[in-house]
Amino acid sequence: MASAALPRVVGSRYVVPLREGGSLPAVVDTDADGSFVVKFRGAGQGAKALVAEALVALIGRALGLPVPRPAIVDLEDGFGRGEPDPEIQDILRGSVGANFGLEFLHAALAFDPAVDAALVSPELGAEIVWLDAFVTNVDRTPRNTNLLVCGQQVWLIDHGAALFFHHRWSGWQQRIHSPFTQIAEHVLLSRAGDLEAADARLRARLDSAQLARIVDSVPEEWLGEEAEFASADEIRAAYWTYLAERLNGPRPWLAEALAAQERGPTRLQRRMTHRVV
């Protein structure tokens, strides 16, 4: 079981942008800790996407799921000055300070459910579906799996669209126990095994104290100002409450996942992103 701490590393070289995603992440070399795929605070999705990335990565690793090593990647003023693309320069200028990174997996390929499904056991498939239902991850569908294959291992990446409740804090308490119907579109739902057995395994690996440590690891500069809260501590308390009550409450999200599994594959609906709440 991985620690809840997020190490801090310093970006030393902008290597290459990854243009597959709308947020223009990039491979960044660090001063002494290898390379990371970095999501930038100055990108269009903003700091809340980084909060979701960090929380889900740390929850996934606490559960023993295959998430690349996460880190806070600090960028100094002038980082990437030689990059000729003005759009990227704008993003980098707005990203001085703390950003989010996942360890770069060399030679990794995008997961293809038609080719790589055998790499996902029914148990692992159920655990990934469980995680994504718990954190309301709308972005693990056949059209955008956000899974990588490296060394015959499937890895979970790109969680900035999860926890979309925080894009509108007003009334957030009433959304804690939302059923998350979008789980019906999950790329691994048909591959998943016993979701109730996965629930029993995973809940035993995650408790309220560990969730508190995970929430506390989020940099304060990502939390910003919110009209509903007087301080960053109150924002942290709201994240903790959401996660702890969703984990331990009535959990209609699990019932919805079980029902979706029973119904079988569904036709993909209109794409949802973290901007839809």
Number of C-alpha atoms within 10 A of each C-alpha: 11 13 12 21 15 20 11 16 21 20 26 18 17 19 15 13 16 14 10 8 10 10 19 17 22 21 21 26 22 18 12 10 13 12 22 27 26 27 28 28 26 19 20 12 17 17 23 21 28 28 27 23 24 28 24 26 28 29 23 23 19 20 20 14 21 17 23 20 17 23 25 25 28 20 23 16 13 11 18 19 13 10 15 9 8 9 11 19 18 12 18 23 18 15 22 18 17 23 26 26 28 23 18 19 17 9 9 16 13 15 21 16 16 8 8 15 16 11 15 18 13 20 15 19 22 25 27 24 26 24 20 25 26 25 24 23 27 26 25 25 20 16 13 14 19 17 22 21 18 15 11 12 12 22 18 21 19 24 25 27 23 26 26 21 22 19 14 13 16 13 10 15 13 9 14 20 20 16 18 21 16 23 30 26 22 29 24 25 26 19 19 22 19 14 23 16 12 21 16 10 13 19 12 9 13 17 13 15 11 18 22 18 15 23 24 19 19 21 17 15 13 17 17 11 12 14 8 12 14 10 15 17 13 13 21 20 16 18 21 21 17 21 22 19 15 20 22 11 11 11 17 18 24 24 15 19 27 18 14 20 21 11 10 11 15 15 7 13 9 6 11 13 14 22 12 12 11
